[in-house]
Amino acid sequence: MRNIVFIKAVNTGIGEAGLEICSHCTPLVEPQQDGSVYLDISGCGSANQIVGDLAEKIASLVGELMIGWASSRLLAFVAVQADLGSKSPKGACRWHNTSRAAITEVIAGCEADFLSQLPLKQFPPLKPQEVKKLARAAFSTVGEIARLPRQRLALLVGKRADLLARTSQGLDDTPVVGLYPPRRLAVPLGSAGEEEGMERIGQHLSLAAQTLAGLLGERGAGASRVRLEIFGYQNMIRERRLSQPCFESRRLNNILLGLWRQLPPFQGSWQGRVVLEEVAVLNWQEQDLFTLPVGERERHNSYLEDALHSLEARFPGQIRLGPAEVERREQVLALWDPWRFPADHKALKGKAEVQ
């Protein structure tokens, strides 16, 4: 089961210091534009302990907090944003209020009950025009549309009926993506059961690779380290350091498959995540075929001096150095790219062709 936490400060965002505290608990930290943050703390230890520590540390920095804790990001968000008050069904949630944080925990298995009395206007998946249609049809709460037959719901909201049928039951598979710190990206792997075969596992890895490739593409960046983390009966980590930054979905998928095959056989349910580290913006540069790198240039000059001393010893007074070929690069390029240079370079190209 997933443990998703949504944290929002009452008066301001949680800030860089708050994000840093979150990143010490889990690599799946997804900041939002309004200063709030989603966390996925699945497999990171005792959820009660983690949520309590986060509430205490972040509240000491930014003041009063509202925290939602559930099995999905939708429910964690609703637990903070919605004003259910006494309408929340008994046994569907718990409140862990402290002096500076109001924590609402949605009980696992009670997701549909928790949403049943939520007004349609406060249900995030619904668009305003859909709320109006459902209101005209005399529906006012999420529980009422959750009990609708799929065909009836499709008549009211069209193609989004399948999505709304799932979310009205509290089912939401949207992952929390690790976007902090900036040099690290992380996505969770879909939790798997005991009997899942390699085909299904390959689908999990492929989806993770596609998601990460999309995030890298948005940043114009690549990653130099790939890590696969599996948590279950036993915790296993495999990683690979890359000689060149990776940013393509296909290559990431192949790397993840290779890391998976390195894992020893294991049984039981598991959860996992893929972490990319050393993420940096790609710097595309034209390769210089004419200038030696600094280290090679020094070795080349040293070798040249040694050779000249040897020749001078064998042929005293007969060795002379010619003028430095400062335009050598341009002369060579002119042989196949003459329209980029003045007319005198064209003459050089003609001479080369005659030879």
C-alpha positions in Angstrom: 0.0 0.0 0.0 1.2 3.5 -0.8 1.7 6.2 1.7 1.2 9.6 0.1 1.5 12.9 2.1 0.4 16.4 1.1 1.8 19.3 3.1 0.6 22.8 2.9 1.6 25.8 5.1 -1.3 28.0 6.2 0.4 31.4 5.7 3.3 30.7 3.2 5.1 28.0 1.2 7.3 25.5 3.0 10.3 27.0 1.3 13.7 25.5 0.4 14.5 24.5 4.0 11.2 22.6 4.2 11.9 20.8 0.9 15.4 19.9 2.2 13.8 18.3 5.3 11.4 16.3 3.1 14.3 15.0 0.9 15.9 13.5 4.0 12.9 11.2 4.4 12.2 10.1 0.8 13.6 10.8 -2.7 10.0 11.2 -4.0 9.5 14.9 -3.2 7.3 16.9 -5.7 7.1 20.6 -5.0 4.0 22.5 -6.2 3.9 26.1 -7.5 1.8 27.3 -4.5 4.6 26.3 -2.1 2.9 23.0 -1.0 4.5 19.6 -1.6 3.6 15.9 -2.2 5.7 13.1 -0.7 5.6 9.4 -1.3 7.0 7.8 1.9 6.1 4.2 0.9 8.9 1.8 2.0 10.8 4.5 3.9 10.0 3.3 7.4 7.2 3.9 10.0 4.7 6.3 8.3 3.5 7.5 11.7 7.0 8.5 12.8 7.9 10.1 9.5 4.7 12.2 9.3 5.1 13.3 12.9 8.7 14.3 12.5 8.0 16.2 9.3 5.1 18.1 11.0 7.3 19.1 13.9 10.4 20.2 11.9 8.6 22.0 9.1 6.2 23.8 11.4 9.1 25.1 13.5 10.3 26.9 10.3 7.1 28.1 8.6 4.4 28.0 11.2 1.0 26.3 11.1 0.6 23.4 8.7 -2.2 21.3 7.1 -1.2 17.7 6.3 -3.2 15.1 4.4 -2.1 11.4 4.5 -3.6 8.7 2.4 -3.0 5.9 -0.1 -3.2 8.3 -3.1 -2.3 11.9 -3.9 -6.0 12.7 -4.7 -7.1 11.7 -1.2 -4.2 13.4 0.5 -5.1 16.6 -1.4 -8.8 16.3 -0.5 -8.0 15.7 3.1 -6.3 19.1 3.3 -8.4 21.2 0.8 -11.9 19.9 1.4 -14.1 21.2 4.2 -15.8 18.0 5.3 -16.1 18.8 9.0 -18.7 16.6 10.7 -19.8 15.2 7.3 -16.9 12.8 7.2 -18.1 9.3 7.9 -17.0 7.8 11.2 -14.1 5.4 10.9 -13.1 6.7 7.4 -10.3 9.0 8.8 -8.3 9.9 11.8 -7.1 13.3 13.0 -3.6 13.7 14.6 -3.7 17.4 15.6 -0.7 19.0 17.2 -0.2 22.6 18.4 1.1 23.7 15.0 -0.2 21.0 12.5 -3.6 19.6 11.6 -3.0 16.1 10.2 -5.8 14.2 8.5 -5.2 10.5 7.8 -7.6 8.6 5.4 -7.9 5.0 6.6 -6.8 2.4 4.1 -9.8 0.6 2.7 -12.2 3.5 3.5 -11.3 5.7 0.6 -14.8 5.6 -1.0 -16.5 6.2 2.4 -14.2 9.2 3.0 -15.3 10.8 -0.3 -19.0 9.8 -0.2 -20.2 13.1 1.5 -17.8 15.4 -0.4 -19.7 18.1 -2.4 -19.1 17.8 -6.2 -17.7 21.4 -6.3 -14.8 20.3 -4.0 -13.9 17.1 -6.0 -10.7 18.0 -8.0 -11.2 15.6 -11.0 -14.5 17.2 -11.9 -14.5 20.1 -14.4 -16.8 23.1 -13.8 -19.1 22.2 -16.7 -19.3 18.6 -15.5 -20.4 19.8 -12.0 -23.2 21.9 -13.6 -24.4 18.9 -15.7 -24.5 16.6 -12.6 -26.2 19.3 -10.5 -28.9 19.7 -13.1 -29.4 15.9 -12.8 -29.9 16.3 -9.1 -26.5 14.9 -7.9 -24.7 16.8 -5.2 -22.1 14.5 -3.6 -19.3 12.2 -4.8 -20.9 9.2 -3.2 -24.0 9.7 -5.5 -22.0 9.5 -8.7 -19.9 6.6 -7.3 -23.1 4.6 -7.1 -24.1 5.4 -10.7 -23.9 2.7 -13.4 -21.1 3.3 -15.8 -23.4 3.8 -18.8 -25.5 6.4 -16.9 -22.4 8.3 -15.9 -21.2 8.2 -19.5 -24.4 9.9 -20.7 -23.6 12.8 -18.3 -19.9 13.2 -18.6 -18.9 11.4 -21.8 -15.5 9.9 -22.3 -14.3 10.8 -18.8 -16.8 8.4 -17.2 -14.1 5.7 -16.6 -11.8 8.1 -14.9 -14.5 9.6 -12.7 -15.9 6.2 -11.8 -12.4 5.2 -10.5 -11.6 8.5 -8.7 -15.1 8.7 -7.1 -14.2 5.3 -5.4 -11.0 6.9 -4.1 -8.8 5.0 -6.7 -5.9 7.1 -8.1 -2.7 5.7 -9.4 -1.1 9.0 -10.2 2.6 8.8 -9.0 4.4 11.3 -6.9 7.5 12.3 -9.0 10.7 13.2 -7.2 11.7 16.7 -8.5 13.8 17.8 -5.5 16.7 18.3 -5.2 17.2 19.6 -8.8 20.1 17.2 -9.6 18.0 14.2 -8.8 14.8 12.7 -10.4 12.8 9.8 -9.0 9.6 7.9 -9.9 7.9 5.0 -8.1 7.5 1.6 -9.7 4.0 0.3 -9.6 3.6 -2.0 -6.6 3.7 -5.7 -7.6 2.2 -8.8 -6.2 3.9 -12.2 -5.5 3.0 -13.8 -8.9 3.9 -11.1 -11.3 5.9 -12.3 -14.3 8.7 -10.6 -16.2 6.3 -9.2 -18.8 4.4 -7.2 -16.1 7.6 -6.1 -14.5 8.9 -4.9 -17.9 5.8 -2.7 -18.2 6.6 -1.1 -14.8 10.1 -0.4 -15.9 9.1 0.9 -19.3 6.6 3.3 -17.8 9.2 4.6 -15.4 11.7 5.1 -18.2 9.2 7.0 -20.3 8.2 9.2 -17.4 11.9 10.0 -16.5 12.8 10.6 -20.2 9.9 13.1 -20.4 11.1 15.0 -17.3 14.7 15.0 -18.6 13.4 16.3 -21.9 11.6 19.2 -20.2 14.9 20.2 -18.5 17.1 19.5 -21.5 19.2 17.4 -19.2 20.8 14.0 -18.9 21.6 11.7 -15.9 25.0 10.1 -15.2 23.8 7.6 -12.5 20.8 5.3 -12.5 19.6 3.5 -9.4 16.9 0.8 -9.0 15.6 0.4 -5.4 13.3 -2.5 -4.4 11.6 -2.7 -1.0 9.8 -5.7 0.4 10.7 -8.7 2.5 14.3 -7.7 1.7 15.6 -4.3 0.5 17.8 -4.4 -2.6 19.6 -1.6 -4.5 21.4 -1.8 -7.8 22.9 1.1 -9.6 25.0 1.9 -12.7 27.3 4.8 -13.4 27.2 5.9 -17.0 30.1 7.1 -19.1 27.8 9.5 -20.9 24.6 11.2 -19.7 21.5 9.3 -20.6 18.2 11.0 -21.6 16.5 8.6 -24.0 13.6 6.4 -22.9 14.9 3.3 -24.8 18.3 3.5 -23.2 16.9 4.0 -19.8 14.6 1.0 -20.2 17.5 -1.2 -21.2 19.6 0.0 -18.2 16.7 -0.7 -15.8 16.2 -4.2 -17.3 19.9 -4.9 -16.8 19.8 -3.8 -13.2 16.7 -5.9 -12.6 18.4 -9.0 -13.9 21.2 -8.4 -11.3 18.7 -8.8 -8.5 18.7 -12.2 -6.7 15.5 -14.2 -6.7 13.0 -13.0 -4.2 9.4 -13.7 -3.2 6.5 -11.7 -1.7 5.0 -8.3 -2.6 7.3 -5.4 -3.2 7.5 -1.7 -3.9 10.2 0.1 -5.7 11.5 3.3 -7.3 13.9 4.4 -10.0 16.3 7.3 -9.1 18.4 9.3 -11.5 21.3 11.2 -10.0 23.8 13.7 -11.2 21.2 15.3 -13.5 22.7 18.2 -15.4 21.7 20.3 -18.4 23.3 18.9 -21.6 25.9 21.1 -23.2 26.0 20.4 -26.9 29.3 21.4 -28.5 30.8 20.8 -31.9 33.8 18.5 -31.6 37.1 20.2 -32.2 39.2 18.0 -34.5 42.2 20.3 -34.7 43.0 21.4 -31.1 44.4 18.8 -28.6 43.0 18.9 -25.1 45.2 20.6 -22.5 46.7 17.4 -21.1 47.4 15.8 -24.5 48.8 19.1 -25.8 51.3 19.2 -23.0 52.3 15.6 -23.6 52.6 16.4 -27.3 54.8 19.4 -26.8 57.1 17.4 -24.4 57.4 14.6 -27.0 58.2 17.1 -29.7 60.9 18.8 -27.7 62.5 15.4 -26.9 62.5 14.4 -30.5 64.0 17.7 -31.6 66.9 17.3 -29.0 67.6 13.8 -30.3 67.7 15.1 -33.9 69.9 18.0 -33.0 72.3 15.6 -31.3 72.5 13.5 -34.5 72.5 16.4 -37.0 74.1 19.4 -35.3 73.1 22.8 -36.9 70.9 21.2 -39.5 67.5 21.2 -37.8 65.2 24.2 -38.3 61.5 24.7 -37.2 59.1 26.0 -39.8 56.5 28.8 -39.2 53.6 27.9 -36.9 50.5 26.9 -39.0 48.1 29.2 -37.2 45.5 29.0 -40.1 45.8 25.2 -40.5 42.2 24.6 -39.3 40.7 27.1 -41.7 42.8 25.8 -44.6 41.7 22.2 -44.1 38.0 23.2 -43.7 38.3 25.2 -47.0 39.0 22.0 -48.9 35.4 20.8 -48.6 33.6 24.0 -47.4 34.9 26.7 -49.7 31.8 29.0 -49.8 32.4 29.9 -46.1 35.8 31.5 -46.8 37.3 34.3 -49.0 38.4 33.7 -52.6 42.1 32.9 -51.7 40.8 29.8 -49.9 39.1 28.7 -53.2 42.5 28.8 -54.9 43.9 26.6 -52.2 41.1 24.1 -52.8 41.8 24.1 -56.6 45.5 23.4 -55.9 44.6 20.5 -53.7 42.3 19.0 -56.4 45.0 19.3 -59.1 47.4 17.4 -56.8 
